[in-house]
Amino acid sequence: MQGEQVDAAITTRGRTRLTIAGEPVALRPRERSVLAAIAASHPRPADLDDVIDRVWGSSAPQHARNSLHNHIGRIRRTAPGIVKTIDDGYALDDAVVVDHVDGDAGDTPLGDLADTEDVRDLRARIDGQSEAALEAQVRAALAHPTPESLATARQLTDAHPDREHLWHLLAATQSALGHRRDALTSIRSARRSLADYGLELGTELKAFEAELLAGVSTTPHTGQRSHARIHPHGDDPFVSRDTELHDLAATWAAVVERGSPRLAIVRGPAGIGKTRLVDEFVRSATATATPAPTVIVSRERVDDDRPLGALTDVVGASPAATTVAPTDSDVGIELQRRVDAAVASIASTPTIWCIDDLQWTPTDSLRLLTHAIEAASGPLLLVTTHRSGELSTPGLLDRRVDTTVVELAPMERDEVEDLITAWAVPATASDDLDLLHRRTAGLPMFASEIARVASRRGERIDAASIPTALTDWVRNRLEEFDDLTTQVIQTAAAIGREFDADLVAASTGVDVDVVDTVLDDLVTRGVVAGTDRPGELRFAHVVVRDVVYDMLGPARARRRHASIAASIAADPDSMHPTEWHASLALHLHRGGRSGDEVRRHAIAAGTAQLSDGAWSAAHQSIRLALDTDPPDAERAELLAMRGRAELRLQQFTEATASLHATIDIATRLGLVELQGRATLDLAGRAGRGADTEASDEERIALVRSALDALGPDHDDSPDLAELRSGLERELAFALLLTGDADERARLLAASVERIERLDPVRPRALALALLGNRYAQLAPQHLEQRLADIDRVLSFDESEVGVETVIAAHIYRAEEELRAGRARRTVASLDAADRALHGHHDPYLTWAASGWRVLVAVYDGDIEQAERLAVETMAIGGESGGAVAALGVNLTNIRLLQHRADEMIDLIAAAVDSHPEIPAYRAVLALCAAESGDDALAMSSIDWFIATEFGNLPHDTTRSLALATLAHAAASIGHRDAATALAPMLEPYAGQHIVISTYGGGGAYWGPASHALGRLAGLLGDAVGARRWFARAADEAADAPAFLERIRRDASAMAQAATAS
């Protein structure tokens, strides 16, 4: 391209993109980073050291300059003429157009660069430019505003709530669109936000507010559709809850004093006054604290279409973009990181976060919230309300976080009298008060509603006319409404507890201004209230909504839903696409429309929700699609999707049923790829699939069947090659303890080779294949090769392989480094795993990393610490079979070192009986018996191996431990035949330490192999060899005190025996 004009453009927001002559150019991840680093300085040159710092940050490789030159070379081959060398650096061609602003506003500027101070400064500068451009766009659109310009204006105020001119711009846009009430609400929000910064509204915005008020009804209830209070009747009289208020206030005082998060749970039956109590507490806390705390109010909704339910209010609606096709784990990781970051951010200053109606929170969101609160530090009080006995996962939150529980009881008779008096109701007879208390069952909501009507009418309460049930009372009140009000409120009830006024108007065919008038009257009556979302209202209580909806009856309800569905379908821009599909599918279904149309929208919603990590919402959408009686092929795909959602929700029994059903249909119809994917979810993930009860033989049969269905691999597509590689790897894992070692090696080698043949390479698939290949290289001479493969995995960017793969690689490295006797490197690898786990909620990986800390403590000789860690690790793993087995192995290791091996004999003997496929248990039994003085049991256990010339000892992950423990047992009881056979089998492990993992976590550490070899040599009469082995063992265990002591003891005993003889 010498002398030619370069027609190229680069955008750097989020993922860096390069186009030449308008056509996109494919770049590798590191090439994108390099190009972004140079573009960040454009049109000036970028210094070579600056580029390295921007690309790698503190993780720059030793030969970063050479790596950088190689990446520049590839860029030049891909896009000639783009990059030129300038002195000690690089620059883009002058004609290249660089745009740092264009792209999704949610994406990070220069997203491909490391998070260094220099890059953060560059990002701040770009954000300023971007926001200025967005502001200019909104101002330019004021004459003819659009929903898009309104959304942009709202985005700007969300980002900068302290900038008055942006609030003015938002209110002006709303007013220009005819949303004057929303404009007034925004100005009130501006007033509150500016007050937080010690500022007041300026004269221009005050004047604009006056103009708006001049054109809008100023009755006391106008505008409450965007009321910020927690309870819709927050100004009503409040009585009888002094003790509960005191408990909440004391909890908040503890949060402020200690600067750490706490949880307050307010629970009780519907109508008991949970939300009203929280409203009063928050009002009191904000009035008395200096400075006043930040208050965040979130509400869960029935049939919530938001990906994270109430968490969406704090976190946002969509996960950040990734540079690779995300797996379920990646999505979960990204969601957990975002929730953790959001919670950590709000906890940085005194904050009260209220979540109302927690009983509707999906289990997956509750787990995200639990992890985030547990990980956060700072003065945050999370106050939740939920109905007694209706929480989806009882105890999940309060067993992890310091918690205050406020259980609300019905009011006593005297308290009901106090409430009636506070409402200034004309004098009520004592007998009527008694009857009122009985008929309302002491429910504050019921009693308040009766008092509200009596107060408004100026009449005494006639208790005899009070219905015996709250629903009857609500029904009687609703029957007072005229036909128009009834039509509006019934349509709103069909939409849901929360509803949009515009959707009500569109669905009823009533003019929106008329609907607004009706809704304002319902606000006045206390039937509905505003929310924090402009244009949205909610029923004041779910009981009201349920009664209204039930009054429709099946036929009218179906017609209402059909009308709502038609209105939603006509305005796809009114909602987020996922919410639009989910709402449309729901109302079409309830409106009696055809299965195909319902299914199409439900599948679109479910697919997006799976991608967003909204597992519970996805499960609901997929269930709706399945209810439409889809054709078998579509049903199989939907069952697979449902199984994925259930697996991520840890509903293992349900996931197993869904995935088995998928495989049955896929097998019958010849849907081989679907069969393979479902098999991996069901029986894969190294034994952590949905079917936790499956035996190795059952897993082997399932995976073999899926591989056989794929047929020959002559013309595999990349996707099919990756699927086949995954199935080969899972089959090898299933064969680990029961299968042929040669077949296992062939499968794992094929898994790696298949992925390495792909062009371009798929880093995630290759990383998984390399980590799996460890189990084909179990021989002692392959230790360094296993470490090299792990390093190769860790050389990939986390964005290319996923954080879960990186964590697993660090844990595997910790194991191998301990096997090599490099305990400090083991600790460094575990530290790296823990850093990655800090932003990633994965119980299994957390458990596995903790298990290896147990063995580090054993290595260090801190046996008491090892036992404490073992018990803590078990608590992390829960009651799973792997966690229980690992604790047993840990304790056996520890008891042997404490000379209490006799305590473990019954446990190990039971393991021998229940797991005949794991002969290592019998080897450990031999050692425990020998250490306990039970020579007969030790002899019989060793002879079981001798009977087959140790042919019953497989070449699996337990072999080294079995050989070493048998060697120590043989030496202890003087079994020369065993020593003769064991010495040559154990000698290849010389120079390594004896380590075993249990289900991926730390199992046992038993010192250098040289120690066992020294004892065998001594038993066989080779004194010179024994001294050599013992000396080597002492060097290798120099910083493992417990084992160094045993080595010296055994060496001394051998020397004394030799002297005596």
DONUTI-648350 format. One record per residue (C-alpha): x, y, z. Coordinates in steps of 0.2 Angstrom, whole numbers, padded with zeros to 4 digits, always signed. Each point is the difference from the previous one (the first is absolute). Layout:
<recs>
XYZ...
</recs>
This chain:
<recs>
+0000+0000+0000+0015+0011-0002-0006+0018-0005-0018-0005+0001-0013+0009+0011-0005-0012+0014-0019-0002+0002+0000-0007+0017-0010+0003+0016+0002-0006+0018-0013+0001+0014+0006-0004+0018-0015+0000+0011-0002-0017+0007+0008-0012-0012+0012+0008-0012-0006-0001-0019+0009+0004-0015-0008+0003-0017+0009+0002-0017-0010+0007-0014-0015-0003+0011+0003-0018+0002+0004-0007+0017+0017-0008+0003+0002-0015+0012+0012+0003+0013+0006-0011+0015-0003+0006+0017+0018+0005+0003+0001+0009-0017-0016+0010+0005+0009+0005+0016+0016+0006-0009-0010+0009-0013-0011+0009+0014+0016+0004+0009+0007+0009-0015-0017+0008-0005-0001+0007+0018+0014+0012-0005-0006+0004-0017+0005+0012-0009+0016+0000+0010+0012-0015+0000-0001-0012+0015+0016-0004+0010+0004-0018-0001+0001-0001+0020-0017+0008+0000-0008-0012-0012+0007-0015+0011-0007+0008+0016-0017+0003-0008-0001-0018-0007+0007-0010+0014+0000+0011+0015+0010-0008+0015-0001-0017-0009+0011+0004-0014+0010-0016-0005+0019+0000+0002+0003+0003-0019-0014+0012-0003+0009+0010-0013+0002-0016-0011-0018-0005+0003-0006+0018-0005+0011-0001-0016-0008-0016-0004-0018+0006+0002+0005+0016-0010+0006-0012-0014-0016-0009+0000-0010+0016-0001+0010+0006-0015-0003-0016-0009-0018+0001+0003-0002+0018-0003+0015+0007-0010+0003+0019+0002-0009+0002+0016+0014+0001+0013+0017+0008-0003+0016+0000+0011+0004+0018+0007+0017+0001+0010-0003-0011+0015-0018-0003-0002-0014-0002-0012-0013+0011-0008-0016-0002-0011+0000+0006-0018-0006+0018-0001-0015-0005-0010-0006-0012+0013-0016+0006+0008-0001-0004+0019-0017+0001+0009+0001-0003+0019-0018+0005+0003-0011-0010-0012-0007-0016+0007-0011-0006+0014+0000+0012+0014+0001-0014+0012+0016-0006-0007+0017+0005+0008+0010+0013-0011+0016-0009-0005-0007-0016+0006+0014-0011-0006+0013+0009+0010+0007-0004+0017-0007+0009+0015+0015+0012+0003+0000+0018+0007+0005+0006-0018-0015-0009-0007-0012+0005+0013+0005+0018-0004-0003-0003-0018-0017-0008+0003-0005+0015+0011+0004+0012-0014-0009-0011-0013-0015-0001+0011-0001+0019+0001+0001+0001-0019-0014-0013-0001-0011+0009+0012+0002+0016-0008-0005-0007-0017-0015-0009+0008-0005+0017+0008+0001+0008-0017-0010-0013-0008-0014+0002+0013+0000+0019-0002-0001-0001-0018-0015-0012+0001-0010+0012+0012-0010+0007-0014-0006-0018-0005+0005-0011+0014-0001-0019-0001+0000-0014+0013+0018-0003-0004+0005+0018+0004-0010-0002+0016+0009-0016+0005+0017+0009-0004-0005+0015+0011-0004-0012+0014+0016-0009-0002+0009+0017+0002-0008+0004+0017+0003-0018+0006+0018+0003-0003+0001+0017+0007-0014+0004+0012+0010+0015+0006-0002+0010-0016-0015+0011+0000+0000+0004-0019-0001-0019-0004-0016-0001+0011-0007+0015-0009+0004-0008-0016-0009-0016+0005-0016+0010+0007+0000+0010-0016+0000-0016-0011-0014-0008+0010-0010+0016-0001+0002+0001-0019-0006-0018-0001-0016+0005+0010+0006-0009+0016-0002+0015+0011-0003-0010+0016+0016-0009-0003+0009+0016-0003-0006+0006+0017+0006-0016+0008+0017+0002-0008+0001+0018+0007-0004-0007+0017+0013-0013-0002+0012+0013-0005-0004+0010+0016+0004-0016+0011+0016-0004-0010+0007+0017+0001-0004+0001+0018+0011-0015+0003+0015+0010-0007-0005+0016+0010-0008+0009-0015-0017+0008-0004-0010+0001-0016+0006+0015-0011-0012+0014-0005-0002-0007-0018-0006-0017+0006-0011+0007+0013-0008+0011-0013-0003-0015-0011-0008-0009+0014-0012+0014+0003-0004+0000-0019-0004-0018+0001-0011+0002+0016-0010+0013-0008-0006-0012-0013-0003-0015+0011-0013-0004+0013+0007+0003+0017-0011-0010+0011+0009-0009+0014+0001-0017-0008+0005+0006-0018+0017-0007-0005+0000-0014+0013+0003-0012-0014+0018+0003+0003-0001+0001+0019+0017-0004+0008-0006-0006+0017+0001-0018+0004-0018-0003+0005-0014+0008-0010-0009+0006+0016+0016+0006+0009-0010+0015+0007-0013-0011+0009+0000-0002+0019+0013-0012+0006-0003-0009+0017+0005-0015+0011+0017-0004-0008+0012+0009+0012+0010-0016+0004+0002-0005-0018+0006+0018-0004+0012-0001+0014+0008-0016-0006+0002+0007-0018+0008+0016+0007+0012-0010+0011+0005-0010-0015+0003+0015-0011+0010+0008+0015+0011-0016+0000+0003+0001-0019+0006+0018+0002+0011-0003+0015+0008-0016-0007+0000+0006-0018-0005-0018-0006-0015-0006-0009-0015-0008+0010-0017-0007-0005-0017+0004+0007-0014-0011-0004-0018+0006+0002-0012-0014-0002-0018-0005+0003-0017-0004-0009-0007+0011-0013-0008+0017+0006+0010-0001+0017+0009+0016-0004+0018-0005-0005+0003+0013-0013-0008+0014+0011+0012-0004+0014+0015+0001-0012-0007+0016-0006-0001+0007+0017+0017-0006+0005+0008+0008-0016-0009+0016+0003+0007+0001+0018+0018-0005-0005+0001+0013-0013-0007+0013+0011+0012-0003+0015+0016-0005-0008+0013+0013-0006+0004-0002-0014-0016-0009-0005+0003-0017-0007-0003-0004-0018-0016-0010-0002-0003-0012-0014-0017-0008-0003-0003-0015-0010-0015-0011-0002-0002-0018-0006-0014-0003-0012-0011-0015-0004+0005-0007-0018+0015+0013+0000+0007+0001-0017+0016+0009+0006+0015-0011-0002+0005+0002+0018-0017+0005+0008+0002+0014+0013+0019-0001-0002-0002+0008-0017-0004+0016+0009+0018+0000+0007+0010-0010-0013-0008+0004-0017-0009-0010-0012+0013-0009-0011+0016-0009+0003+0016+0008-0008+0006-0006-0017+0013-0013+0000+0013-0004-0013-0005-0018-0002-0016-0009-0002-0005-0001+0019-0004-0017+0009-0012-0001+0014+0014+0002+0012+0007+0015-0009-0017+0008+0001-0002-0004+0018+0018+0006+0004-0004+0017-0009-0016+0002+0009+0008-0004+0017+0014+0013-0003-0013+0013-0005-0011-0003+0015+0016+0000+0012+0006+0016-0008-0017+0008+0001-0002-0005+0019+0018+0005+0004-0004+0017-0008-0015+0004+0010+0008-0007+0016+0014+0013-0002-0011+0013+0009-0014-0002+0013-0014-0008-0009-0017-0008+0004-0005-0012-0014-0018-0006+0001-0007-0015-0010-0018-0002+0001-0009-0016-0003+0016-0011+0001-0011-0016-0002-0001+0003-0018+0019+0001-0002+0006-0014-0011+0012-0012+0008+0014+0004-0012-0001+0019+0004-0001-0004+0019+0017-0009-0002+0007+0014-0009-0006+0012+0013+0007-0011+0014+0017-0001-0007+0001+0019-0003-0006+0004+0018+0012-0012+0007+0015+0006-0010-0004+0019+0003+0007+0011+0013-0007+0017+0005-0015+0007+0009-0014-0009-0010-0017-0005+0008-0010-0012-0011-0018+0001+0006-0011-0013-0008-0019-0004+0002-0008-0017-0004-0015-0010+0005+0003-0013+0013+0004-0017-0007+0001+0006-0018+0018+0003-0003+0007-0010-0015+0016-0005+0009-0003+0002+0019+0016+0004+0010+0011+0003-0015+0003+0018+0005-0001+0000+0018+0011-0014+0003+0014+0009-0008-0002+0018+0006-0003+0008+0017-0019+0001+0001-0014+0007+0010-0017-0008-0003-0015+0010+0004-0016-0011+0000-0016+0010-0001-0015-0006+0010-0018+0006-0002-0005+0016+0011-0008-0003+0016-0017+0008+0004+0007+0015+0008+0011+0003-0014-0014+0000-0012-0009+0013+0010+0016+0011+0000+0000-0002-0019-0019+0005-0002+0003+0015+0012+0015+0006-0010-0011+0000-0016-0011+0012+0009-0015-0011-0003-0016+0005+0009-0002-0008+0017-0001-0019-0002-0009-0011+0013+0010-0012+0010-0010-0015-0006+0003+0006-0018+0018+0001+0003+0000-0018+0007-0009-0006-0015+0012+0010-0012+0015-0008+0008-0007-0017-0002-0006+0002-0018+0016+0008-0006+0011-0013+0010+0011+0015+0005+0006+0003-0017+0006+0018-0001-0004+0001-0019-0018-0006+0002-0003+0011+0015+0008+0015-0008-0010-0002-0016-0016+0000+0010+0006+0015+0010+0005+0010-0016-0018-0002-0007-0008+0005+0016+0011+0015+0002-0003+0006-0017-0019-0001+0002+0000+0007+0017-0010-0015+0006+0002-0012+0015+0006-0018-0003-0015-0012-0001+0009-0016+0005-0015-0010-0004+0002+0004-0019+0018-0005-0001+0003-0015-0010+0009-0015+0009+0013-0001-0014+0012+0014-0007-0004-0006-0018-0019+0003+0003+0004+0017+0007+0011+0004-0016-0014-0007-0011-0013+0011+0008+0011+0016-0002+0003-0004-0019-0019-0002-0003-0001+0018+0004+0009+0005-0016-0008+0006-0016+0002-0011-0016+0014+0010-0007+0010-0001+0016-0004-0019+0001+0006-0002-0018+0017+0009+0003+0003-0009+0016-0004-0017-0006+0011+0002-0015+0014+0006+0012-0002-0016+0010+0001-0011-0015+0017+0008-0004+0007-0003+0017+0003+0008+0017+0011+0013-0009-0007+0007-0016+0003+0014-0012-0014+0013-0003+0003+0001-0018-0002-0018-0002-0016+0001+0010-0006+0013-0012+0005-0009-0016-0008-0016+0006-0017+0008+0005-0001+0012-0015-0003+0014+0013+0009+0017-0003+0016+0000+0010-0005+0017+0009-0016-0008+0005+0009-0015+0007+0012+0011+0009-0015+0009+0008-0007-0017+0006+0017-0006+0007+0003+0017+0009-0017-0003+0008+0005-0018+0005+0016+0007+0007-0011+0012+0011-0010-0015+0006+0016-0010+0005-0004-0014-0013+0016+0003-0010+0016+0009+0002+0015+0006-0010+0017-0008-0001+0017+0007-0004-0002-0004-0018-0008+0014-0010-0017-0004-0007-0001-0016+0011-0013-0003+0014-0003-0015+0011-0014-0006+0011+0002+0005+0017-0002-0017+0006+0001-0017-0009-0017-0005+0008-0008+0014-0009+0007-0005-0017-0005-0018+0003-0018+0004+0005-0002+0011-0015+0007-0013-0012-0011-0014+0008-0015+0011-0003+0003-0001-0019-0004-0018-0002+0008-0012-0013-0008+0007-0015+0002+0019+0003+0018-0004+0006+0004-0008-0016-0007+0014-0011+0010+0013+0011+0016-0010-0003-0003-0001-0018-0002+0019-0001+0016+0003+0010+0009-0012-0011-0005+0010-0015+0005+0016+0007+0017-0007+0005+0003-0007-0017-0004+0016-0008+0013+0009+0009+0016-0010+0001+0011+0015+0005-0010+0003+0016+0010-0013+0010+0017-0009+0000+0000-0013-0014+0001-0014+0013-0014+0007+0011-0010+0003-0016+0001-0018-0006-0004-0007+0018-0015+0012+0003-0007-0003-0017+0002-0019+0002-0009+0000+0017-0014+0011-0006-0003-0010-0016+0000-0016+0009-0013+0007+0013-0009+0008-0014-0003-0017-0008+0011+0003-0016+0007-0014-0010+0015-0010+0006+0012+0004-0014-0001+0019+0004+0002-0002+0018+0014-0013-0002+0010+0012-0012+0000+0014+0013+0003-0011+0015+0015-0008-0009+0007+0017-0004-0002+0006+0018+0007-0017+0007+0015+0001-0011+0004+0017+0005-0003-0003+0018+0012-0015+0000+0013+0011-0008-0003+0013+0013+0002-0012+0014-0018+0002+0005-0003-0018+0004-0016+0001+0009-0008+0012-0013+0007-0012-0014-0008-0015+0009-0017+0009+0000+0001+0005-0019+0005-0018-0005-0014-0007+0010-0012+0011-0009+0007-0006-0017-0001-0018+0005-0018+0002+0005-0004+0004-0018+0002-0018-0005+0015+0003-0012+0006-0013-0013+0012-0013+0006+0016+0008-0006-0005+0017+0007-0005-0008+0016+0017-0009+0002+0009+0017-0002-0012+0008+0012+0003-0014+0013+0019+0002-0002-0002+0019+0003-0011-0004+0016+0013-0013+0006+0014+0013-0002-0010+0013+0010-0004-0013+0014+0018-0006+0001+0005+0018+0003-0014+0002+0013+0008-0016+0008-0017-0009-0003+0009-0016-0004-0014-0012+0001-0011+0011-0012+0015+0003-0011+0004-0019-0001-0018-0003-0006+0000+0014-0013+0017-0006-0007-0005-0018-0001-0016+0005-0009+0011+0010-0012+0011-0015-0003-0014-0012-0003-0008+0011-0013+0017+0005-0008+0005-0018-0002-0017-0005-0008+0001+0015-0012+0018-0001-0004+0004+0017+0007+0018-0005+0004+0007+0017+0005-0014+0003+0012+0002-0017+0007+0019+0004+0003-0004+0017+0008-0013-0007+0012+0012-0014+0004+0013+0012+0006-0012+0009+0011-0007-0016+0007+0016-0011+0002+0014+0011-0003+0010+0014+0009+0012-0012+0007-0014-0009+0010-0009+0017+0005-0014-0001-0013-0018+0000+0004-0001-0019+0005+0009+0000+0016-0006-0018+0004+0007-0008-0016+0013-0013+0002+0016+0000-0011-0007-0014-0010-0016+0010-0004+0010+0015-0005+0011-0010-0011-0015-0008-0009-0008+0017-0003+0016+0008-0006+0004-0015-0011-0017+0001-0008+0002+0018-0004+0017-0002-0008-0007-0015-0010-0014+0011-0006+0012+0013-0007+0008-0013-0011+0016+0002-0009+0009+0016+0001+0005+0003-0018-0009+0016-0003-0003+0007+0017-0005+0019+0001+0010+0010+0013-0016-0001+0011-0001-0019-0002+0019-0002+0003-0002+0009+0016-0015-0010+0005+0009-0016-0004+0016+0005+0010-0011+0004+0015-0008-0017-0001+0017-0009-0002+0006+0009+0015-0015-0004+0011+0001-0018-0005+0018+0000+0006-0004+0008+0016-0014-0014+0003+0013-0013-0004+0013+0007+0012-0003-0013+0014-0008-0014-0009+0006+0000-0018+0015-0005-0010+0014+0013+0001+0005-0002-0018-0018+0004-0006+0000+0015+0012+0016+0006-0007-0006-0002-0018-0016+0010+0003+0009+0014+0009+0014+0001-0014-0014+0001-0013-0009+0013+0009+0015+0012+0000+0005-0004-0018-0018+0003-0006+0000+0017+0007+0018+0005-0005-0005-0004-0019-0013+0014+0001+0005+0016-0010-0002+0012+0009+0003-0009+0016-0014+0001+0013+0009+0005+0016-0013-0006+0012-0002-0017-0008+0019-0002-0001+0002+0005+0019-0013-0013+0005+0008-0013-0011+0017+0003+0007-0006+0000+0018-0009-0016-0003+0016-0008-0008+0008+0000+0017-0009-0016+0003+0009-0008-0014+0017+0005+0007-0001-0007+0018+0017-0008-0001+0013+0008+0011+0011+0005-0015-0014+0011-0006+0000+0012+0014+0009+0014-0009-0011-0003-0016-0016+0002+0011+0007+0016+0007+0004+0006-0018-0017-0003-0006-0007+0009+0015+0011+0015-0004-0006-0001-0018-0018+0002+0006+0005+0014+0012+0008+0009-0015-0017+0003-0008-0010+0016+0005-0013-0003+0013-0012+0007-0013+0004-0014-0012-0002-0015+0011-0011+0006+0014+0004+0004+0018-0006-0018+0006+0013-0008-0011+0014+0012+0007-0005-0004+0018+0001-0019-0004+0017+0002-0008+0006+0009+0016-0006-0014+0011+0007-0013-0011+0017+0009+0000-0001+0000+0019-0002-0019+0000+0015-0003-0011+0011+0013+0009-0003-0009+0016+0003-0017-0008+0017+0008-0006+0003+0005+0018-0001+0019-0003-0013+0004+0013+0003+0019-0001-0005-0001-0019-0015-0009+0005-0005+0014+0012+0003+0013-0014-0011-0010-0012-0014-0002+0013+0002+0019+0003-0003+0003-0018-0015-0011+0000-0007+0009+0015+0002+0017-0009-0010-0007-0014-0013-0008+0011-0003+0017+0009-0011+0006-0015-0007-0017-0004-0012-0010+0010+0003-0018-0003-0002-0012+0015+0009-0014-0008+0016+0009-0005+0000+0009+0017-0001-0016+0009+0014-0008-0011+0012+0015+0003-0004-0001+0019+0004-0019+0000+0018+0003-0006+0003+0013+0014-0003-0015+0011+0014-0009-0007+0011+0015+0000-0003+0000+0019+0005-0018+0001+0016+0003-0010+0004+0015+0012-0003-0012+0015-0014+0011+0007-0011-0015+0003-0013+0009+0011-0002+0013-0014-0002-0014-0012-0014-0008+0009-0009+0017+0002+0002+0004-0018-0007-0018-0004-0016+0003+0009-0002+0017-0007+0003-0007-0018-0014-0013+0004-0012+0014+0004+0004+0009-0016-0003-0016-0010-0016-0004+0009-0007-0018+0001+0006-0005-0017+0008-0017-0002+0016+0008-0005+0001+0011+0015-0003-0014+0012+0012-0011-0008+0014+0013+0000-0003+0004+0018+0003-0019+0004+0016+0000-0010+0006+0016+0008-0004-0007+0018+0009-0016-0004+0015+0009-0005-0001+0011+0016-0003-0015+0011+0015-0009-0006+0011+0015+0004-0008+0001+0017+0004-0019+0003-0019-0003+0001-0002-0011-0015-0010-0013+0010-0015+0013+0000-0001-0001-0019+0000-0019-0003-0019-0002+0000-0002+0015-0012+0013-0006-0012-0006-0018+0001-0018+0006-0005+0008+0009-0014+0009-0016-0006-0017-0009+0000-0010+0014-0009+0013+0005-0013+0008-0016-0006+0005+0010-0016+0012+0010+0010+0014-0012+0007+0009+0015+0008-0012-0001+0014+0006-0017+0004+0018+0006-0001-0004+0014+0013-0009-0013+0011+0017-0010+0000+0009+0015+0006-0013+0004+0014+0001-0018+0006+0019+0000+0000+0001+0016+0009-0013-0006+0013+0009-0016+0003-0013-0011-0009+0013-0010-0010-0012-0013-0005-0012+0012-0008+0015+0009-0008+0007-0017-0007-0017-0005-0007-0002+0017-0009+0017-0001-0008-0002-0018-0005-0016+0005-0009+0012+0010-0012+0013-0014+0000-0012-0013-0006-0001+0009-0017+0018+0006+0000-0007+0017+0003-0010-0001-0017-0015+0006+0009+0008+0017+0004-0006+0011-0015+0010+0013-0009-0011+0014+0006+0001+0016+0011+0001-0011+0016+0015-0011-0005+0014+0010+0008-0009+0001+0017-0004-0019-0001+0018-0005-0003+0007+0012+0013-0012-0005+0014+0002-0019-0004+0019+0003+0001-0001+0008+0017-0012-0014+0006+0011-0014-0007+0016+0008+0009-0010+0002+0016-0005-0019+0001+0016-0006-0009-0009-0007-0015+0016-0004-0011-0010-0007-0015-0010+0016-0001+0015+0010+0001+0009-0009-0014-0015+0003-0011-0003+0018+0005+0017+0007-0001+0002+0000-0019-0018+0007-0003+0002+0014+0013+0018+0005-0006-0006+0010-0016-0008+0012+0013+0016+0004+0008+0002+0019+0001-0018+0003+0002-0012+0001+0015-0015-0011+0003-0016+0010-0004-0018-0005-0004-0015+0010-0004-0017-0005+0004-0013+0006-0012+0011+0014-0005+0003+0006+0017+0015-0003+0012-0001-0018+0007+0017-0006+0008+0018+0005+0000+0012-0014+0006+0018+0007-0002+0014-0004-0012-0001-0016-0010+0019-0002+0005-0006-0003+0018-0009-0015-0004+0014-0006-0011+0012+0002+0014-0011-0011+0011-0001-0014-0013+0018+0000-0003+0003-0002+0019-0012-0014+0001+0009-0009-0015+0017+0002+0008+0007+0013-0011+0007+0012+0013+0010+0011-0012-0015+0002-0011-0011+0004+0015+0012+0013+0007+0000+0008-0017-0019+0000-0002-0002+0007+0018+0013+0014-0003-0010+0005-0016-0016-0001+0008+0006+0012+0014+0006+0012-0013-0017-0001-0009-0010+0002+0017+0011+0014+0007-0015+0012+0002-0013-0013+0004+0004-0003+0018-0013-0013+0004+0008-0011-0013+0018+0004+0003-0003-0006+0018-0007-0016-0007+0015-0002-0012+0013+0003+0013-0009-0012+0012-0001-0014-0013+0018+0003-0005+0006-0001+0018-0010-0016+0003+0008-0008-0015+0018+0005+0006-0003-0007+0017-0007-0016-0007+0015-0001-0011+0012+0003+0015-0009-0013+0010+0001-0013-0013
</recs>
